[in-house]
Amino acid sequence: MKKLLAVFLTMGMLLSTAACSTGSTPAESGSAPAGSDAAPASSEEQSSAAPASSGDTLALWHYWNSDLQQGLLQDMVDGYEQESGVKIEVSYIPYGEYMQKILVSAAGNVLPELFLYDANSTATLVEAGVLADITSQIESSGIMKNTLPYVVEQHTVGDKLYGFPCYANCVAFFYRTDLIETPPTNWTELYETAKAVATDDMYGFAMAGEGEDGVFQFLPFLWSAGADLDNVAAPGGVEALDLLSKMIDEGLMSKDTVTNSQEDARVLFETGRAAMMLNGPWNVPPLQENAPDMKWDITMIPKADNGEYTSILGGESFGIGNGSDVESIWKFVEYVLEPSRYGQFLKDIGQLPADTELAKDPYYQDDPINKIFIDQLVVARPRAYGPQYNEMSKAIQVAMGLAMGGQETAQQAMDEAAATITPMYNAFFGS
């Protein structure tokens, strides 16, 4: 119970800074990171969570609140029930209540057979005893044989697999083609391009800087420079934060960046107040709808001058409740992940495949927008830093606020962040 109480606190903090979801449910991004209509749940909907399975009925819990998401999930369930005769009870739980419901159910040993969760929470849920070890099922079925290595890592704790991807996503670089003929490929070009196009009415570049949205967009810069969370105050991490702080100080980025979400960055871009931005595929449909005449394209995130292209892994996963009869739900899992059925599901829900074979579909390879996101996904890295990642993220958020707000230098801010993060990193990785 002490462990569960500690995890309750951790998950509460995670919910308050849900990764990269632009203020909506994690189905929008990454962690929490795309694609929710986010209508408030009615009181009737809020009480719709059924108890875990009873008898021959299997339980599936989720927090998706858009008609599209719920409809696609129900279609999958209906198809399986007709084919197998097995009943699956689908329960919607509002996201604000979701993790508490999961953790309370774990304490009472009444977890559902299958449930949706933010893929970034795998280690925390394993520590809480929520997720079943499904290593043998995954290996014998081969359902993750073509999964991107970093996605596999995201679902691995120790040498065991817990959970499997529902979908993946990442971020890429958007730019106005009527203003920028050749997009920047590195940080020097990013700075010079932003300086060349910025005006009194338009920033050169926009990104998120608030909460986990900000960390989600900052980490690709840090990684590109060769830094990591083992020492964020290393030269690459400082250089990354210093670049962004300098652009804010010179008016090439908004001073409000430190309080901006990914949706805020999109609004700046679509309203003509930013010429370039960092964002994910979940913001493509609203951009197309809200600015139908804007001329824009996407490309790889500019890399450090001597670095490599990177992005960050977002998405959601399915887990099986610890203590459940894994085999009872596994046939449904295999039904959902049958390649042609699952491939169509990903297209319909507007998300990216973590499977390298499905990513070869012309739907992704022949569409210039989808192709860039697939290319970014290949180099996207997970936030697989263990159950204390949320505390690490908070330290980075503080550093970003201090440096971007001009209160401290990037070196000072990152030194303070490193004092918090490095011991946690070393404890988890055994360094």
Rosetta blueprint (number, residue, H / E / L):
1 M L
2 K H
3 K H
4 L H
5 L H
6 A H
7 V H
8 F H
9 L H
10 T H
11 M H
12 G H
13 M H
14 L H
15 L H
16 S H
17 T L
18 A L
19 A L
20 C L
21 S L
22 T L
23 G L
24 S L
25 T L
26 P H
27 A H
28 E H
29 S L
30 G L
31 S L
32 A L
33 P L
34 A L
35 G L
36 S L
37 D L
38 A L
39 A L
40 P L
41 A L
42 S L
43 S H
44 E H
45 E H
46 Q H
47 S L
48 S L
49 A L
50 A L
51 P L
52 A L
53 S L
54 S E
55 G L
56 D L
57 T E
58 L E
59 A E
60 L E
61 W E
62 H E
63 Y L
64 W L
65 N L
66 S L
67 D H
68 L H
69 Q H
70 Q H
71 G H
72 L H
73 L H
74 Q H
75 D H
76 M H
77 V H
78 D H
79 G H
80 Y H
81 E H
82 Q H
83 E H
84 S H
85 G L
86 V L
87 K E
88 I E
89 E E
90 V E
91 S E
92 Y E
93 I L
94 P L
95 Y H
96 G H
97 E H
98 Y H
99 M H
100 Q H
101 K H
102 I H
103 L H
104 V H
105 S H
106 A H
107 A H
108 G L
109 N L
110 V L
111 L L
112 P L
113 E L
114 L E
115 F E
116 L E
117 Y E
118 D E
119 A H
120 N H
121 S H
122 T H
123 A H
124 T H
125 L H
126 V H
127 E H
128 A L
129 G L
130 V L
131 L E
132 A L
133 D L
134 I L
135 T H
136 S H
137 Q H
138 I H
139 E H
140 S H
141 S H
142 G L
143 I L
144 M L
145 K L
146 N L
147 T E
148 L L
149 P H
150 Y H
151 V H
152 V H
153 E H
154 Q H
155 H L
156 T E
157 V E
158 G L
159 D L
160 K E
161 L E
162 Y L
163 G L
164 F E
165 P E
166 C E
167 Y E
168 A E
169 N E
170 C L
171 V L
172 A E
173 F E
174 F E
175 Y E
176 R E
177 T L
178 D L
179 L L
180 I L
181 E L
182 T L
183 P L
184 P L
185 T L
186 N E
187 W H
188 T H
189 E H
190 L H
191 Y H
192 E H
193 T H
194 A H
195 K H
196 A H
197 V H
198 A L
199 T E
200 D L
201 D L
202 M E
203 Y E
204 G L
205 F L
206 A E
207 M L
208 A L
209 G L
210 E L
211 G H
212 E H
213 D H
214 G H
215 V H
216 F H
217 Q H
218 F H
219 L H
220 P H
221 F H
222 L H
223 W H
224 S H
225 A L
226 G L
227 A L
228 D L
229 L L
230 D L
231 N L
232 V L
233 A L
234 A L
235 P H
236 G H
237 G H
238 V H
239 E H
240 A H
241 L H
242 D H
243 L H
244 L H
245 S H
246 K H
247 M H
248 I H
249 D H
250 E L
251 G L
252 L L
253 M L
254 S L
255 K H
256 D H
257 T H
258 V H
259 T H
260 N L
261 S L
262 Q H
263 E H
264 D H
265 A H
266 R H
267 V H
268 L H
269 F H
270 E H
271 T L
272 G L
273 R L
274 A E
275 A L
276 M E
277 M E
278 L E
279 N E
280 G L
281 P H
282 W H
283 N H
284 V H
285 P H
286 P H
287 L H
288 Q H
289 E H
290 N H
291 A L
292 P L
293 D L
294 M L
295 K L
296 W E
297 D E
298 I E
299 T E
300 M L
301 I L
302 P L
303 K E
304 A L
305 D L
306 N L
307 G L
308 E L
309 Y L
310 T L
311 S E
312 I E
313 L L
314 G E
315 G E
316 E E
317 S E
318 F E
319 G E
320 I E
321 G E
322 N L
323 G L
324 S L
325 D L
326 V H
327 E H
328 S H
329 I H
330 W H
331 K H
332 F H
333 V H
334 E H
335 Y H
336 V H
337 L L
338 E L
339 P H
340 S H
341 R H
342 Y H
343 G H
344 Q H
345 F H
346 L H
347 K H
348 D H
349 I H
350 G L
351 Q L
352 L E
353 P L
354 A L
355 D E
356 T L
357 E L
358 L H
359 A H
360 K H
361 D L
362 P H
363 Y H
364 Y H
365 Q H
366 D L
367 D L
368 P H
369 I H
370 N H
371 K H
372 I H
373 F H
374 I H
375 D H
376 Q H
377 L H
378 V H
379 V L
380 A E
381 R E
382 P L
383 R L
384 A L
385 Y L
386 G L
387 P L
388 Q L
389 Y H
390 N H
391 E H
392 M H
393 S H
394 K H
395 A H
396 I H
397 Q H
398 V H
399 A H
400 M H
401 G H
402 L H
403 A H
404 M H
405 G L
406 G L
407 Q L
408 E L
409 T L
410 A H
411 Q H
412 Q H
413 A H
414 M H
415 D H
416 E H
417 A H
418 A H
419 A H
420 T H
421 I H
422 T H
423 P H
424 M H
425 Y H
426 N H
427 A H
428 F H
429 F H
430 G L
431 S L
